Amino acid sequence: MTTAVAQPSSRLTPDQLTAWERDGFVAVSGLYTAAEMLRWKDVLRQHMVQDGPDGVPHGVRVWNSSNFPPTMLDAMRDDRVTPILRQIIGPDVEFLSAKAVFKDGKIDFPSPWHQDWFYWEGPSKMSVWIAMDDATVANGCLMFIPGSHKRVFPRKHFPTEGFSVRIEDKELEGLPVATLEVKRGDAVFFSDLAAHSSHPNTIKADRWSFITTYRNAAVLDPCNLSGNLWKEPLQVCGRSVNGAKGRETFGA
Ligand SMILES: O=C(O)CCC(=O)C(=O)O
C-alpha cells in the first residue's frame, strides 16, 4: 500500500488530524521549498565534515541544540512547523534533537523495523522526518505500520552500532504496511511509538533525511533528569517543566 501525501498547509486539516490519531503518522507535502532543502543539505554537509569524528558527509549523526548548526536552529520552531506541533502536542513544546540520516551510494542499508520509543522511553515524543531529497521505494523511503502507535512491540537487541533495538519481522506478520514516497520538502510527522523502517537504497542516489524530535514541555520527563540524553532542550512555544532554554537564546 502506498500512502497518498496530504496537501500543503502550515496547519493540519481535520482529515490529517484524524489520520494522525488513527495511524500515528501523517505526511505533509511541501512544508519546505526544494531550494530550502538544498540549502539545508549544504549547511549540514559542511557541519558533518567539521563536526564528525571521521569528516565524512554521510551516515547517521545526532545533534542537540549545543552542537547544532546555529543558522538552522530557528527553523526548528518556525511558523511552518510550530503550528502543526501545537496541534499535535499542545501549547507547550520543546525541541530535543535532530538526526541526520544521509544515505548515498556508500550507505545504502534499509533501516530495520523499530519504535523510536525503545531508545528513550518515558513520556511519548514525536519526530518530523524531513525529506531533503525525493524519497522513493528505489532509494529508501519510509514504511510505517498504521495504528502501531497504540502499543509497544516486543524488542530485540542486536550488537550493532546503529538501530541496535528492533522489532523482529515475526511480530509484524499480517499487519498492513504503508509505504510513504515523498518529495523533497515534504515532512512526515510521526509518534515515537509508530513502528517504522525504510527500504534499502538500491539505486545509489542521495536519500538525505533530517529527523527532528520534540516533546510536550508541560510533562516532566525522567529522560531529561538522566542528564545525558537531551542535554539542552529548547523551548518552541509555551513553558517548560524540563528546564528548556527560552526563545531569547535562539538564533545566531
Ligand atoms: O531515514 C530512515 O531511513 C529511517 C530512520 C529512522 O527510522 C530513525 O532514525 O528512527
The ligand as an ORCA input file, in Angstrom:
! r2SCAN-3c Opt
* xyz 0 1
  O      15.544      7.547      7.407
  C      15.486      6.343      7.603
  O      15.902      5.516      6.832
  C      14.878      5.832      8.868
  C      15.434      6.490     10.041
  C      14.790      6.031     11.286
  O      13.924      5.211     11.282
  C      15.205      6.556     12.551
  O      16.239      7.215     12.619
  O      14.491      6.330     13.550
*
